[in-house]
Amino acid sequence: MGDWSTFGELAARQDAQLGRLLTAAARSPFYARRGVPADRAGLADYPMTTKADLRAAYPFGLLAVDRRELATYHESSGSSGVPTASYYTADDWLDLAERYARKHVGIFPADTFLVRTPYALMITGHLAHAAARSRGATVVPADNRSLAMPYAKVLRLLQDLGVTLTWSLPTDTLLWAAAAELAGRRPGKDFPHLRALFVGGEPLSPARRDRIAAIWDAPVVEEYGATETGSLAGECPHGRLHLWADRALFEVHDPVTGRIGRDGRGQLVVTPLYREAMPLLRYAIEDDVEITYADCPCGWVLPAIRVLGRAHTGTLGLTQTDVEQLVFALPAEYGVMFWRARTEGAGLRIEIEVAPRYRQAATRELREAVGAAFGIDVSVRAATLVPAASLTGEPEVMKPRALFGAGDNWDKALNYY
């Protein structure tokens, strides 16, 4: 991966680009007011850029180029009610696409690539689309926020088109599997062309990753990034998630102690090095992560990252990954694919969807495992979390229409969805 062989050479590569980034940042109204550091040493003491800063700068307070140079405009999927804007030039998109396409399984012209993440204002669908086209693959734009793309249609496309690669949330791959079983299809047998599942957008424990790979009989290749930054990390052939440290500077911030360093456990802070439209200096993503610098059998001289989640569960000090690892450590024959949990006082309530004949064993084993691992009170119950109708239904979608025949139902004239 690249033309450097040591972390020292990697740092020199970062420094060579940092000066250009700082010059670009000085053209942004936000950073022009705040002032821009001169070098890496000055950047170390520079205040972090927060999501609140991005919201306050909406829509173009961070723009560092003329509006005519923009290629795309995006907003994150945040739930605060106040948008965070991101924008990119055509040259920014060359960098975005190249980083995403760094998949160890490769993306090739012979591939049919189903993109099953949102297009809309988020970057995820557009990012995979651009990367796949840059490698010559055929793209199937199967947006997952559209009534026109129910799970039944996804299954049809996977099978009829001979889809070889997919891009989705990890949870979506399990929803496809559940929908396939309801339709009498076998996920690991009836989709023989599928050679890899690209996933991202949510924490993924090793146990859930292994379960997805076993269900579909295909490797699961993880990706990590954000709408504000694009791809930040990708997976090597040995299953480690490596940060693209040749394209960005990474730090770990412990919000409790205030410690900031290049490794350890805390919240991720990133400075993308190749940004024209919207430079970001020390952007606090707020994801809980763990970064390590060590040799990897893959030979990539890049730091490794574990993504733990965005928020701890109440005051229990748990992340989603902590609990998920134990949920998917249950025997595969129990059929557990969906779960949820919430804090209740000093304890945790968990619900799982499990095959009826295994309910007693699954709830007991999970209760004992979580209690033993974290020393907390746990209640576990079986529940229906994904109704069958949501996996098999095909909502009616129609184009705008105003003229109807005598026998037509014109009450649908305004039912444009």
VENVENSUL-V748972 format. One record per run of one state. SS is the DSSP state (alpha for helix, beta for strand, coil for the rest). FROM is the first residue (numbers start at 1). LEN is the number of residues. If there is no record, write none. Layout:
# VENVENSUL-V748972
SS&FROM&LEN  SS&FROM&LEN
This chain:
# VENVENSUL-V748972
coil&1&6  alpha&7&19  coil&26&3  alpha&29&6  coil&35&5  alpha&40&5  coil&45&4  beta&49&1  coil&50&1  alpha&51&6  coil&57&10  alpha&67&3  beta&70&6  coil&76&9  beta&85&5  alpha&90&11  coil&101&11  beta&112&4  coil&116&8  alpha&124&11  coil&135&3  beta&138&4  coil&142&9  alpha&151&10  coil&161&4  beta&165&4  coil&169&1  alpha&170&13  coil&183&13  beta&196&4  coil&200&6  alpha&206&11  coil&217&2  beta&219&8  coil&227&3  beta&230&6  coil&236&5  beta&241&3  coil&244&4  beta&248&6  coil&254&6  beta&260&2  coil&262&2  beta&264&9  coil&273&10  beta&283&10  coil&293&11  beta&304&6  coil&310&10  alpha&320&8  coil&328&4  alpha&332&3  coil&335&4  beta&339&6  coil&345&2  beta&347&6  coil&353&3  alpha&356&19  coil&375&3  beta&378&5  coil&383&5  alpha&388&5  coil&393&17  alpha&410&3  coil&413&5
